[in-house]
């Protein structure tokens, strides 16, 4: 019986190519699943990171907003303190400024000026607050500000009304003159300076160095502690921290994101290609725009008439534009990298340059100042420099940027204008003397006639005693010659007054007294007054301090004002034709003392329609007038730092007043006493 045949089975291993056909789909599936798991987690993480970065950016913006607003107040308060120290402005004007400043800014509770004893001088409200009534910490800070001569903030004291005091010491030279203190409401700072949209999404807190909460604003509720940030408020003398705590929680994984991921993976390739193409086009467009901007910036800098100069924090030059090189006559390659002393510094101003360079090293510069530069050919020229910090995109200061203007033409124009003013004033004086020429001739005729009479009598006496010398009576001859000499001196004084008044010369201010000023011009005033039968009266307070004045300019002011007053009284009764010249001290005991000189007449007065244009050039109510008299008077008074005003005389007529700043407070004038004189 034959044996059955054995069935044979064979097993073949997959080839490497066939294996990749299985492995590749598995890898793609695993990659897909991994992407589905990784994408939501990564999205959540990125969203958290973006929220944190946005919170940091918004916190920085809020901190800069608060600091900018406080810095603006600091600048205004320092300006007010400087005006108080220098005596510029009246007390009413300064009080109005601090009241307006407090009312316009809700975060300011009050602004108070204290004197040296700590007593209030003026305040933005009606509260009688003394310096010692402030919190202990604020009093200590005020003392530190006084000693350091630096404005400082006071650290808020726990347990007291949360206010932030800012103390600005007032110094007149090296003399302490008091303190200007501004009190801020911390809650108002948060309410006024933190935007509402930021407060809705974040809890905002101000803390002290020990993390004690000073105040908070939580319009949207308490923060959740997920997204927080701290930012120090850089205020001189105080350490405060701005803390923000977002009311938002961790982002949640959205189920729809899984479904969207499948579609996104399918469209990812096409989107990537389109985005790549768009990005390339945008990059090319951006590069083209950048080249245009660079070319435009270069062309603009090359065409500027203003010189630009950049320096680093050590004072080394890092950039100059062509205009600056043209100004100084030095190429840019010789200036870039140059450290002081600079080749365009003038030797005579080297001390000024070194002082400003020291300020640069200290981190401070004067925003605007004038100086002189030296060209390469040795020519000196005046420049006006504007200096400001150079800050990079991260907010860090890297140096200083200066704008330099060549003001040679402006200086020449100012000098030309000054010479024209001098010519105009000289012409006005000549016109004034022309108007009183006839009166002057009459006034000189009297002393000259007296001299002729006395000398003729003396000659007759000498001729009569020629044959008999013993008959010559010296007792009669001597008084005659003395009277002739007195009349000659009188005529000479009149001529010298006229010569001094009309001659051209450079304006020169020197210490003088008001009494001497009025006495020098009174002979010319009395000449005009006698012509119109007007009596004059001077009333000068005793003890008036001296003033720094150009005597001839002020004599011209007095002569013009008195001439107008005399002419205004031509049509009234002779017994009322009285011209009064009065001088008194104003604002006694304050830092801005002045001497006020008044010219008072009883004439017809000034109509309202004329008063509006009274000081306008070339406006005159006289047929033969040039209309420049009062305009020149006002210019001369303002040249001395004073003001010229007018008002109605209650008894009829007009009062013209002008003020002159005193040379020194409390300085007695030798020989200056109360003078009341009538002619």
Secondary structure, 3 states (H helix, E strand, C coil): CCCCCCCCCCCCCCCHHHHHHHHHHHHHHHHHHHHHHHHHHHHHHHHHHHHHHHHHHHHHHHHHHHHHHHHHHHHHHHHHHHHHHHCCCCHHHHHHHHHHHHHHCCCEEEEEEECCCCCEEEECCCCCCCHHHCCHHHHHHHHHHHHHCCCEECCCCCCCCCEEEEEEEEEECCEEEEEEEEEEEHHHHHHHHCCHHHHHHEEEEEECCCCCEEEEECCCCCCCCCCEEEEEEEECCEEEEEEEEECCCCCCCCCHHHHHHHHHHHHHHHHHHHHHHHHHHHHHHHHHHHHHHHHHHHHHHHHCCCEEEEEECCCCEEEECHHHHHHHCCCHHHHCCCCCCCCCECHHHHHHHHHHHHHHHCCCCCCEEEEEEECCCCCEEEEEEEEEEEECCCCCEEEEEEEEEECHHHHHHHHHHHHHHHHHHHHHHHHHHHHCHHHHHHHHHHHHHHHHHHHHHHHHHHHHCCCCHHHCCHHHHHHHHHHHHHHHHHHHHHHHHHHHHHCCCCCCCEEECHHHHHHHHHHHHHHHHHHCCCEEEEEECCCCCCEEECHHHHHHHHHHHHHHHHHHCCCCCHHHCEEEEEEEEECCCCCCCEEEEEEECCCCCCCHHHHCCCCCCCCCCCCCCCCCHHHHHHHHHHHCCCCEEEEECCCCCEEEEEEEEECCCCCCCCCCCCEEEEC
